[in-house]
Amino acid sequence: MTKKSFSIDFEYDYNFLLIGICSPLKDYHLSYKLNKELNASLSRSELDIAMNFDDGIEKAYFSLYEYWDEQYQNQWYLLTNKCQIVCADESQDQGTIFDGFIQNNKKIKYLIPENSKTDYYLQVHGIFNEDSKQHLLKNITQLNRVVSAYEIDITKLRSKENLIIR
């Protein structure tokens, strides 16, 4: 009897608007400002985006805010790009006389490492025309303490799979 094996190749459709936001604001403060300016209702998700680094030794949690726009049938997500984690003890021991004394050594991890200058990502899933996109970018850029907001071409990101919200 001959065995047959099948393989399924699955490619995720990155069909959403992705806006990079540079701002020194905390995630909850930026969410509040976006809600106020854009008449949205971004709220903190029950689950953050969890990622493993260094073969599972270190784990980082990136904040996630979400909003369902009933009027235009769009799903919005606000994600942080930076997360500060405490280093694992295994990565602190480097064979020096100070091994065991290094306490609470912190590292910054990025959701999208190639865009380390970007602080937040705003994903908008659904139909969005060019005028609406430009209006949204203009409104975000005009927010107090937002340095810049710009559209990102998802196809050029190496770690775009990190943007998939499960």
N, C-alpha and C positions, 0 to 999 in steps of 0.2 A: 504494500500500500504506500502510495506516494503522499508525502506531507506537503501541503501548500502553506506558504507563509505570505502574509500581506503586510505591507507597511503603509501607514497613513502619514502623508506629509501635510502639516497644518501650518498655514501662514496667517498670523493675526492681521486684521485690516486696521491699519492706523489711520482711520478716516475721521479725524477730529482736529479741531483748531487747538494749537498749542502756543501759549503765550508765556514767555519768560519774564519774570518780574525781579528787578533788583531793588531791594529796600532793606533798611536796617530794622524795620518793625518786627515785633514778635508775630507769630502766626495768627494768634487770636485777634490781635490789633489790626492786622492787615485784613483779615476776614470781616471784621466789624466795618472797616472803612469801605471795603468793596460792597458789602451789603447796603450801606448807607448811600453810596454814590450810584450803584447800578440797580437799586431796588431789587436786590437778590436776597436770598435767605440761606447763605452758606452756614452750615452748622457742623460741628465736630462729629466725625464718624465714630461709631463704636469701636471700630478696629483701625489701627494705623497700618501703614505699609511696613512689613517686617522683612529685613534682608540679612542674610548671613555673610560675613566676611572672614577671610583667613581660614578657609576650610571649616567653617562652623564654629570656630572658637569665639568670634565676636559677633554680636547681634545688634543691629541698629533698627530703630523704629522712627519712621518718618510720618509726621502729622498729616492727616487727611481730613479735608472739609468737603462736604458735598451739598448739592442743591439741585432739585428737579424743578425746571421752569415749566410750569403747567401751560402757560399761554403759548409759548413757542415750541414746546415739546423737546427741550434741550436738557441734557444732563451736564452739570458743571462739577468739576473737581479742582480743589486747590491743594497742592502738595508742596511740602517743604523739600528743598534739595539738600539741605545740610542737617546733619545730626551729630551731636557730640556724644561720644561713648567713652566709658572707662575701659582702659586696655585690660585685656585678660592677663592674669598672672603669668601664664606661659610666655607671652610676648614681652614681658618686662624683664625676664631673666636673660641677660645677654652675656653672662660670663665675666662680670666685673665685680669689684669689691662691694658695690652698692646693691647687689642682688638682694631682694627681700626688703629693701628699704624704700624702694620707689613705690609710693602709695598714690592711688587715684590719678595715675597718668592718663590724660585724656587725649583722644584723637578726634578729628573731624572726618566723618564719612559722607560721601555724596551719593545721592540717588542716581544722578547722571554725572559721572566723574569728569567727562570731557567738557562740561559746562559748569565748572566750579565757581565761576563768577556770578551765576544766576542763583538767587536765593529761593525763589518760588516758581512753580509752574501752575498755570491755569489751563485746564483742559475743558473744552466745550464740545460735547458730542451732539450732533444733530445738524440740521440745515442752518448754515450761516452764510449770508451773502457778503460781498466785498464791502459794501457801505456799512453794514452792521459791524463787520470786523474792524474797520477803520474807526468807527465811532467808539467801539469798546476800547481799543488801544488808546485813543485820545483821552477817554475818561479815566482810564487807569493811570496814564502818565501824569495827569493833572492832580492826582491825589497828593496830599501833603506827605512828605517823607518817602515818596516813591521816586527813586532815581531814574529808572527807565523801565519801559515795557515794550516788548518786541515779539513779533511772530517768529516761531522757530520751525524750520523745515525738518520734519520728523525723519524723513528718509536719510538725512545726513548724520543722524545720531548713531553711534556705535552701540550704545547700551539702551536702545529704545524699548526693549522688552521690559525694562524696569518701570515703564509708564503704564503697563497693563494693570488696571484695577480689577481685582478679582472679587 
